[in-house]
Amino acid sequence: METIRIDIINPKAKLLKKLADLNLIKISKEKYKSDFSTLLKKIRAKSNDEISLDEITKEVEQVRKSRYEK
């Protein structure tokens, strides 16, 4: 069995439903995973150090400050 992901643009399309009714395919819904979470997992996997909440807060504040200074 092969698994692929299909994004349905128009939910009115009935072809997939008909194929499922014929037991040719199985439709299962999965929780949407964003590209950001995938990127975050990759970054965390490469890091040996754990980032503290204080470090994250400082970084966010620096970025916000630089944006609003423009």
C-alpha positions in Angstrom: 0.0 0.0 0.0 1.2 3.5 -0.8 0.2 6.6 1.1 0.0 10.0 -0.5 -1.4 13.3 0.6 -4.0 15.1 -1.5 -5.2 18.6 -0.8 -8.8 19.0 -2.0 -9.3 22.4 -3.4 -13.0 22.1 -4.1 -14.9 20.0 -1.5 -17.7 19.5 -4.0 -15.6 17.0 -5.9 -17.1 13.6 -5.4 -14.7 11.4 -7.3 -12.7 10.4 -4.2 -15.8 9.7 -2.3 -17.0 7.4 -5.1 -13.7 5.6 -5.1 -13.9 5.1 -1.4 -17.4 3.7 -1.7 -16.1 1.1 -4.2 -13.4 0.2 -1.6 -10.7 1.2 -4.0 -9.2 3.9 -1.7 -9.4 4.7 2.0 -10.0 8.3 3.0 -8.6 9.3 6.4 -8.3 12.7 7.9 -5.2 13.7 9.7 -4.3 16.6 11.9 -2.7 19.3 9.8 1.0 19.8 10.5 2.4 23.1 9.5 5.7 23.6 7.7 6.8 25.6 10.7 6.5 22.6 13.1 8.5 20.5 10.7 11.2 23.1 10.5 11.2 23.5 14.2 11.7 19.7 14.7 14.6 19.7 12.3 16.3 22.6 14.1 15.8 21.0 17.5 17.2 17.7 16.3 20.5 19.4 15.3 20.9 21.3 18.6 22.4 19.7 21.7 21.5 22.6 23.9 18.0 23.2 25.2 16.7 26.8 24.8 15.1 28.3 27.8 12.0 30.4 27.8 14.0 33.4 28.9 16.3 33.1 25.8 13.3 32.8 23.5 11.6 35.8 25.1 14.8 37.9 24.7 15.1 36.9 21.1 11.5 37.8 20.3 11.9 41.1 22.0 15.0 42.0 20.0 13.2 41.1 16.7 10.2 43.2 17.6 12.4 46.1 18.6 14.3 46.0 15.4 11.0 45.8 13.4 9.4 48.8 15.1 12.6 51.0 14.8 12.2 51.0 11.1 
